[in-house]
């Protein structure tokens, strides 16, 4: 069952795929921040960087886009047409894997060339990649108009990445209108008979010159009519894009990739799935997509009319809320601890209250095997990517380690992202990398804590108060007979009054000072302001980032102190000369 929620009050769209009342897929998109990946732009080349083997393009945003030389199609090379024809014929391959069900399955000239081999004499010579045959500055010119597709969105200081190899993703096919490849069948379809049947269907479809077609994994078992119908839709879409590209000025956006609702209907909906939609706007979008793209295919969908929110009614809301916790409970009493760091994602498997086995080894094996499907589910739901390190409970038996490795590979078999695995080492660690196909849920739905600054921990009140007292003693020693003002969080002030009142009184008596305290809960817990003077103005005094405190003086007092220092300096100098002359 698939539930789609279009919330008008929160201005967001959420999609969940639930199997046996358990969420296995979750997508979220805000209307103000829609996914740009897959969008097609008419851009122009702004700058050529031969040292990077890339160009920077203007595509209508504040930052320029990055376009690698290997991602520039031969169509844009400033070379004779006959030479282009010869190169197109030499670079061809007919079997490619699908990179992701809902992502762009780009097949660049580099990947095509790296797999193409030409027989020469007694051996085989690998074809040189296309971009290595020419110099970038010789075949590409500034202000040249290009049709590009966004492959990686902006992240931090990094600009977006693009390709000129356009890919249009349909329900069963991926159409590549300017590909160096003829396409093929997804390698995830392993059945030999099914692959042969799909290749026969592909060979019977008449494709335009210099274009390719890939049958997706979901196209397995589909007949020629269904695949050809999907291809015709993508072909007409490409013709519309080409027509629009000729009539607009660069830079311009000419094609929006399908939103989260369309992608979900396209990728997940089959004959055995019912689509339940909350919100008339989302329901209308599903209906139009089913009629236009699916041509009235067997898609069951209905509008949810209940008073209770749809995700709450189907028990999905609670499962989504669990994605923000770093602890995931396992059915038998164990748990997973998921921690995101700057370099990698750490997943720790704990046995917890899990008991009942004959030995420690059996308990470890059972806990690890129970954790494997949950690891796969959490990684997919949370959108975790990059380097992922799993700390399994140590197992001594060789066959147990191999069984867990086999299980985790099987659990990620249907993952839309590309995943590469290592083996469980002697320390019980298994490392695998996962392709980033969407931002993780913490990245888009959470902000950095104002107190801990992303570390996950803050200093205790005891440590903070100890720092305040050290600084107060140091400053009071240099500024005796003065009045000081302390501005800090209410929790810190309460700790001083309850636990350090005698210490403060001792410092006041020893240096003959007065300490006045003021509460300001807008300050971070571990930040305080220590100010000298009778008047306290919080607007004029901000906490220092490095030291955690600051001292302020009035301008008159600064001038008096400066004059005293100067007079003392000249007096000392005059006395030293007088004493040296007498000697």
Residue pairs with C-beta under 8 A, 6 or more apart in sequence:
1 17
1 18
1 19
1 273
1 274
1 276
1 314
2 15
2 16
2 17
2 18
2 264
2 268
2 269
2 273
2 274
2 275
2 276
3 15
3 16
3 18
3 276
3 277
3 278
3 304
3 310
3 311
3 314
3 316
4 13
4 14
4 15
4 261
4 264
4 275
4 276
4 277
4 278
4 279
4 282
4 286
5 13
5 14
5 15
5 16
5 278
5 279
5 282
5 309
5 310
5 311
6 13
6 261
6 277
6 278
6 279
6 281
6 282
7 13
7 14
7 278
7 279
8 279
8 281
11 30
11 31
11 32
12 28
12 29
12 30
12 31
13 28
13 29
13 30
13 31
13 259
13 260
13 261
13 282
14 26
14 27
14 28
14 29
14 311
14 320
15 25
15 26
15 27
15 28
15 260
15 261
15 264
16 23
16 25
16 26
16 27
16 311
16 316
16 320
17 23
17 24
17 25
17 26
17 264
17 268
18 24
18 314
18 316
21 314
21 315
22 319
23 316
23 319
23 320
23 381
24 377
24 380
24 381
25 264
25 268
25 380
25 381
26 320
26 323
26 381
26 441
27 260
27 263
27 264
27 438
28 260
28 441
28 444
28 445
29 35
29 259
29 260
30 444
33 444
34 259
35 153
35 257
35 259
35 260
35 438
36 150
36 153
36 160
36 257
37 103
37 104
37 150
37 151
37 152
37 153
37 257
38 103
38 104
38 149
38 150
38 169
38 257
38 258
39 149
39 150
39 253
39 255
39 256
39 257
40 147
40 148
40 149
40 150
40 166
40 241
40 253
40 254
40 255
41 59
41 60
41 147
41 148
41 149
41 150
41 162
41 251
41 252
41 253
41 254
42 145
42 146
42 147
42 245
42 248
42 249
42 250
42 251
42 252
42 254
43 57
43 58
43 59
43 60
43 65
43 145
43 146
43 147
43 148
43 162
43 250
43 251
44 57
44 58
44 143
44 144
44 145
44 146
44 250
44 251
45 55
45 56
45 57
45 67
45 140
45 141
45 142
45 143
45 144
45 146
46 55
46 56
46 57
46 58
46 64
46 142
46 143
47 55
47 56
47 64
47 142
48 55
48 136
48 137
48 140
48 141
48 142
49 55
49 56
50 135
50 136
50 137
53 68
53 69
53 70
53 131
53 136
54 66
54 67
54 68
54 69
54 136
55 67
55 69
55 72
55 136
55 140
56 64
56 65
56 66
56 67
56 159
57 64
57 65
57 66
57 67
57 146
57 148
57 162
57 251
58 64
58 65
58 250
58 251
59 65
59 148
59 150
59 160
59 162
59 251
59 253
60 251
60 252
60 253
61 154
61 160
63 154
63 159
63 160
64 159
65 148
65 150
65 159
65 160
65 161
65 162
66 159
66 160
66 161
66 162
67 146
67 148
67 161
67 162
67 163
67 164
68 161
68 163
69 131
69 136
69 140
70 108
70 109
70 110
70 129
70 130
70 131
71 106
71 108
71 151
71 162
71 163
71 164
71 165
72 131
72 140
72 146
72 164
73 109
73 164
73 165
73 178
74 84
74 87
74 88
74 109
74 130
74 180
75 84
75 164
75 178
75 210
76 140
76 144
76 146
76 164
77 84
77 134
77 139
77 140
78 138
78 139
78 140
78 141
79 134
79 139
87 130
88 180
88 210
90 116
90 118
90 127
91 109
91 112
91 113
91 116
91 127
91 130
91 180
92 112
92 116
92 180
92 181
92 182
93 112
93 115
93 116
93 180
93 181
93 182
93 184
94 181
94 182
94 183
94 184
95 184
95 185
95 187
96 105
96 107
96 111
96 181
96 183
96 184
96 187
96 214
97 186
97 187
97 188
98 105
98 174
98 186
98 187
98 188
98 214
98 216
98 217
99 105
99 106
99 418
99 435
100 416
100 417
100 418
100 435
100 437
101 216
101 217
101 218
101 267
101 416
102 169
102 263
102 266
102 267
102 416
102 437
103 169
103 416
103 437
104 149
104 151
104 163
104 167
104 169
105 167
105 169
105 174
105 176
105 214
106 149
106 151
106 163
106 165
106 167
107 165
107 167
107 176
107 179
107 180
107 181
107 212
108 163
108 165
108 180
109 129
109 130
109 131
109 165
109 180
110 129
110 130
110 131
112 179
112 180
112 181
113 127
113 128
113 129
113 130
113 180
114 126
114 129
116 126
116 127
117 124
117 125
117 126
117 127
118 124
118 125
118 127
119 125
130 180
145 250
146 164
147 164
147 166
147 241
147 245
148 162
148 163
148 164
149 162
149 163
149 164
149 165
149 166
149 167
150 160
150 161
150 162
151 161
151 162
151 163
152 160
152 161
153 160
154 160
164 178
165 176
165 178
165 179
165 180
166 176
166 177
166 178
166 238
166 241
167 174
167 175
167 176
168 174
168 175
168 176
168 177
168 234
168 237
168 238
169 216
169 258
169 266
170 216
170 230
170 231
170 233
170 234
170 266
170 293
171 216
171 218
171 219
171 230
171 266
171 267
171 293
171 294
172 215
172 216
172 218
172 219
172 222
172 226
172 227
172 230
173 213
173 214
173 215
173 216
173 219
173 227
173 230
173 231
173 234
174 183
174 213
174 214
174 216
175 211
175 212
175 213
175 231
175 234
175 235
175 238
176 183
176 211
176 212
176 213
176 214
177 208
177 210
177 211
177 238
178 210
178 211
179 210
179 211
179 212
181 212
182 207
182 212
182 213
183 202
183 207
183 212
183 213
183 214
183 215
184 199
184 202
184 212
184 214
184 215
185 195
185 198
185 199
185 202
185 214
185 215
186 214
186 215
186 216
186 217
186 219
188 217
189 195
189 198
189 215
189 217
189 220
191 220
194 220
194 221
198 215
198 219
198 220
198 227
201 215
201 223
201 224
201 227
201 228
202 213
202 215
204 224
205 213
205 227
205 228
205 231
207 213
208 235
213 231
215 227
218 267
218 270
219 226
219 227
219 230
226 297
229 295
233 292
233 293
233 295
241 254
241 255
244 254
244 255
245 254
248 254
258 266
258 289
259 285
261 282
261 285
261 286
261 289
262 285
262 289
262 293
265 275
265 286
265 289
265 290
265 294
265 299
266 289
266 293
267 416
269 275
269 299
271 298
273 300
274 300
274 301
274 302
275 286
275 299
275 300
275 301
275 302
276 301
276 302
276 304
276 310
276 314
277 283
277 286
277 301
277 302
277 303
277 304
278 303
278 304
278 309
278 310
280 303
283 301
283 303
286 301
287 301
290 296
290 297
290 299
290 301
304 310
304 313
306 313
309 317
310 316
311 317
311 320
322 328
323 378
323 381
323 382
323 441
324 441
324 442
324 445
324 446
326 337
326 338
326 339
327 335
327 336
327 337
327 338
328 335
328 336
328 338
328 374
328 378
329 335
330 336
330 352
330 354
330 367
330 370
330 371
330 374
331 370
332 354
332 366
332 367
332 370
333 351
333 352
333 353
333 354
333 355
334 349
334 350
334 351
334 352
334 353
334 354
334 367
334 370
334 371
335 350
335 352
336 347
336 348
336 349
336 350
336 371
336 374
336 375
336 378
337 346
337 347
337 348
337 350
338 345
338 346
338 347
338 378
338 382
338 384
339 345
339 346
339 347
339 348
340 346
340 384
340 440
340 442
343 387
344 386
344 387
344 388
344 389
345 384
345 386
345 387
345 388
345 389
346 389
346 391
347 375
347 378
347 388
347 389
347 390
347 391
348 391
349 367
349 368
349 371
349 390
349 391
349 392
349 393
350 367
350 393
351 363
351 364
351 367
351 393
354 363
354 366
354 367
355 363
356 363
357 363
357 366
361 395
361 396
361 397
361 400
363 393
364 392
364 393
364 394
364 395
364 400
365 395
365 397
365 400
365 403
365 404
367 393
368 392
368 393
368 395
368 400
368 404
369 403
369 404
369 407
371 392
372 404
372 407
372 408
372 411
373 411
375 390
375 408
375 411
376 408
376 411
376 412
376 415
378 384
379 388
379 412
379 415
379 434
380 415
381 441
382 440
382 441
382 442
383 436
383 437
383 438
383 439
383 440
383 441
383 443
384 434
384 440
385 417
385 434
385 435
385 436
385 437
385 440
386 433
386 434
386 436
387 431
387 433
388 431
388 432
388 433
388 434
389 429
389 430
389 431
390 408
390 429
390 430
390 431
390 432
391 428
391 429
392 404
392 424
392 428
392 429
392 430
393 428
394 427
394 428
395 401
395 404
395 424
395 428
401 423
401 424
404 424
404 430
405 421
405 423
405 424
405 430
408 421
408 430
408 432
409 421
412 419
412 421
412 432
415 434
416 437
417 434
417 435
417 436
417 437
418 434
418 435
419 432
419 433
419 434
419 435
420 432
420 433
421 430
421 432
422 430
422 431
422 432
423 430
424 430
448 454
449 456
450 524
451 458
451 524
451 525
451 526
452 458
458 525
458 526
459 525
459 526
461 491
461 492
461 495
461 525
462 495
462 499
464 488
464 492
464 495
464 525
464 526
464 528
465 492
465 495
465 496
465 499
465 500
467 548
467 549
468 486
468 488
468 492
468 496
468 528
468 530
468 549
469 500
469 503
469 504
469 507
471 530
471 548
471 549
472 484
472 486
472 504
472 507
472 515
472 530
473 507
473 511
475 484
475 530
475 532
475 551
476 482
476 484
476 507
476 510
476 511
476 513
477 511
479 513
479 532
480 511
480 512
480 513
481 511
481 512
481 513
482 513
482 514
482 532
483 513
483 514
483 516
483 532
483 533
483 534
484 513
484 514
484 515
484 516
484 530
484 531
484 532
485 515
485 516
485 517
485 518
485 529
485 530
485 531
485 532
485 533
485 536
486 493
486 515
486 516
486 517
486 518
486 528
486 529
486 530
486 531
487 517
487 518
487 519
487 520
487 523
487 528
487 529
487 531
487 536
487 538
487 541
488 517
488 518
488 519
488 520
488 523
488 527
488 528
488 529
489 519
489 520
489 521
489 523
489 524
489 525
489 527
489 528
490 519
490 521
491 525
492 525
492 528
493 517
493 519
496 504
496 517
504 515
507 513
507 515
508 514
508 515
516 536
518 536
518 538
520 529
520 538
523 529
523 543
524 543
526 548
527 543
527 548
528 543
528 548
528 549
529 538
529 541
529 542
529 543
529 549
529 550
530 549
530 550
530 551
531 541
531 550
531 551
531 552
532 551
532 552
532 553
533 552
533 553
533 554
533 557
535 554
540 552
541 550
541 552
542 550
543 549
543 550
544 550
553 561
